[in-house]
Amino acid sequence: MPIWKEAGNWRFQFQLLGKRFSRQGFKTKAMARAEMEKLRAQLIAAEEQPTPTVMAFSEVANDYLDYAKRRFVLKTYDKKVYVFRCFLKHAGDLTLDRIKVRIVESYLATRSANTNYNRHRKELSALFTWAFKRQLMAQNPCIYIPTLPEPEFRKVIPTEEDMARILLAAGPDRPFLMVLYLTMARVDEIFRLRWDDVNFQERTIRLWTRKVRDGSWRGDVLPMSQALYEVLKSLWEKRTHPEWVFIDPKTGTRYTQRNRLMKYICRRAGVKYFGFHAIRHFGASLLADREKVSLPTISRLLRHTNLRTTEKYLQKVDPNLRQTMERLGEQDLLADLLAGPSERAVERVKCLK
């Protein structure tokens, strides 16, 4: 019996989740029942409320990196690892409840350039947001730290002469660069290219890219030009691996990165250094300038979801703006300027006085 009277007072007793609870000293049975229900509700609510877990930065960072390894490409994952190691070395292995705005600011102040400052802030903010959503910390301290202004980044786009010299200097890596150029692909898409993605019969190639929003993979099928067909057919006849098109001889599997290749080839070719992604820009600009291919078509080949992104790739000057600027340099207009103010202009100035 959960409620009973004993020695002139009412008392109650009940069990919940393997524990026994009791109270006594109530004047009426109704008071005892009300208190019992109140205590039961409080215990149930406390049990349902998650107990806050205070974790160390290193532990949370490792859990987040396990997630990031499945969510992002290797290059992005490696950046995150580097940032977290640097922060850990600077601040120590603090628990999340001790990581305040001032501590993050003191770390970011060690970054030499604003660009580097913003990149490290971005990666730390991603980690803290991930922890906040999992109720591991009360808030993300980075939301109170603004980004810093960055210098405008000028992309180096090779000229046709540069590309010709690069391809001649590439040696055994020429097929790799040729596939990169003839598909205008991202370099990671070529690293991931499988023979299953190459259809010689239908003359198509499928490139896999990771979506920004949810991290899922998207396969885009592109037509294969005759030049691309010949390069891939030659690679197929000499293939050394049943799955991957381009194999790292050191690991026996596909490449994940080739950071030094373009530096070596550019130095050998005697051209200013540019990276793999510049080849993608070069192909798009070549189609727009020489072949006069429309912007929507180039955007489809680049597999952009927004035409504005393609416009940034091309970095073209609006023909209307060029024509207007030419009018400033017309001989008649320049002659009038050099001849001095006209009589009408002089009279107008006098009127103003």
C-alpha positions, -999 to 999 in steps of 0.1 A, spaced: 0 0 0 18 32 -12 -1 56 12 -10 48 48 -16 63 82 9 56 110 11 72 145 -15 99 135 3 110 103 1 100 67 31 87 48 38 72 13 63 49 -3 69 39 -40 96 24 -62 109 39 -94 137 26 -116 148 2 -90 150 27 -62 126 32 -32 113 66 -22 93 75 9 81 105 29 61 110 61 45 136 84 14 146 63 -17 157 81 -41 143 54 -41 115 29 -47 140 1 -16 160 10 5 127 10 -9 117 -24 -2 152 -39 34 151 -26 39 116 -39 28 125 -74 49 157 -73 80 137 -63 74 110 -89 70 136 -117 102 154 -106 122 121 -107 109 111 -141 117 146 -155 152 144 -141 157 110 -156 146 122 -190 169 152 -189 203 143 -203 231 146 -179 256 171 -192 289 155 -201 321 175 -198 345 163 -224 381 173 -232 388 191 -265 409 162 -278 382 137 -272 355 158 -289 379 167 -318 386 130 -324 349 122 -325 343 151 -349 371 139 -371 357 105 -374 325 121 -387 345 145 -409 364 117 -425 332 103 -439 317 137 -447 345 155 -465 372 149 -490 407 141 -477 421 176 -483 394 192 -461 399 165 -435 437 171 -433 431 208 -429 408 202 -399 434 178 -383 461 205 -386 440 233 -371 429 211 -341 465 201 -334 476 237 -335 448 248 -311 456 219 -288 492 228 -287 484 265 -279 455 261 -254 462 226 -239 436 199 -236 409 220 -219 374 207 -212 348 223 -235 332 242 -206 365 261 -202 369 271 -238 358 307 -238 359 335 -264 391 349 -250 410 316 -253 399 312 -290 408 348 -297 443 344 -282 449 314 -304 437 331 -336 460 360 -328 489 337 -334 479 333 -370 502 355 -392 478 365 -419 441 374 -419 434 347 -445 449 321 -422 431 336 -392 397 332 -410 405 296 -421 413 285 -386 383 303 -371 361 285 -397 374 250 -388 371 256 -350 336 270 -355 326 239 -374 338 217 -345 322 238 -318 289 239 -337 290 201 -341 296 198 -303 268 223 -295 243 204 -315 251 173 -296 247 191 -262 284 188 -254 289 225 -249 267 254 -240 276 276 -270 300 281 -299 325 308 -288 334 315 -324 300 332 -331 313 362 -310 345 365 -330 341 383 -364 362 374 -394 389 397 -406 392 414 -440 413 394 -465 433 406 -495 416 399 -528 428 366 -542 440 368 -578 437 335 -596 466 326 -619 452 313 -652 478 299 -676 480 312 -711 479 288 -741 517 290 -743 520 281 -707 497 250 -711 516 239 -742 549 241 -723 534 223 -693 521 194 -713 555 191 -731 573 191 -698 550 167 -680 567 136 -693 550 104 -679 524 125 -661 511 140 -694 481 116 -696 470 127 -661 472 164 -671 455 157 -704 425 140 -688 423 168 -663 423 194 -691 400 175 -715 374 170 -688 378 203 -670 374 183 -639 384 189 -603 416 171 -595 399 149 -568 374 137 -594 403 124 -615 419 108 -585 386 89 -580 382 79 -616 375 42 -620 375 21 -651 338 14 -644 333 52 -650 348 50 -685 325 38 -712 344 34 -744 314 20 -763 291 50 -756 321 73 -753 311 88 -720 329 94 -687 314 97 -653 329 120 -627 320 118 -590 318 149 -568 306 154 -533 277 177 -527 282 206 -505 250 205 -486 247 169 -474 281 154 -484 265 127 -506 282 118 -539 268 128 -573 279 111 -606 279 134 -636 281 118 -671 300 138 -697 306 130 -734 341 118 -743 359 138 -770 381 120 -795 412 133 -778 400 121 -744 390 87 -759 425 82 -773 443 91 -740 420 68 -719 422 40 -745 460 41 -743 459 41 -705 434 11 -706 458 -9 -727 486 -3 -703 466 -5 -671 482 -20 -640 451 -19 -617 417 -34 -623 398 -5 -606 415 28 -606 426 47 -637 456 65 -621 476 45 -596 502 58 -571 531 34 -575 542 39 -539 509 27 -524 495 5 -552 462 22 -551 447 55 -563 462 89 -555 447 110 -528 469 141 -534 498 152 -556 509 184 -539 544 187 -555 536 176 -591 526 210 -605 555 228 -588 579 204 -603 564 206 -638 560 244 -638 596 248 -628 607 224 -655 586 241 -681 599 276 -670 564 290 -663 549 308 -633 535 282 -609 498 274 -611 478 246 -595 455 218 -609 424 239 -605 438 266 -628 437 241 -656 399 239 -651 398 277 -653 419 277 -684 396 252 -703 365 273 -695 382 306 -705 394 290 -738 359 278 -747 345 312 -739 371 334 -756 382 314 -787 353 291 -793 326 316 -782 307 288 -763 277 302 -743 279 307 -706 251 281 -698 269 254 -718 302 260 -701 284 260 -667 270 226 -676 304 212 -685 319 226 -653 288 211 -635 281 244 -616 247 248 -600 249 286 -603 259 307 -634 275 333 -611 301 307 -602 309 302 -639 311 339 -645 338 341 -617 357 313 -635 358 332 -668 367 366 -654 356 381 -687 352 419 -693 317 429 -704 318 439 -741 295 468 -734 319 481 -707 348 478 -731 329 497 -758 320 524 -734 356 528 -721 368 531 -757 346 562 -761 367 579 -735 397 576 -757 381 587 -790 402 613 -808 374 639 -811 367 638 -773 404 639 -765 410 668 -788 382 688 -771 397 681 -737 433 690 -748 421 722 -765 408 736 -732 373 746 -721 348 756 -747 333 791 -748 300 776 -736 316 761 -706 333 794 -698 300 813 -700 284 786 -677 311 791 -651 306 828 -652 269 824 -646 276 802 -615 298 829 -601 
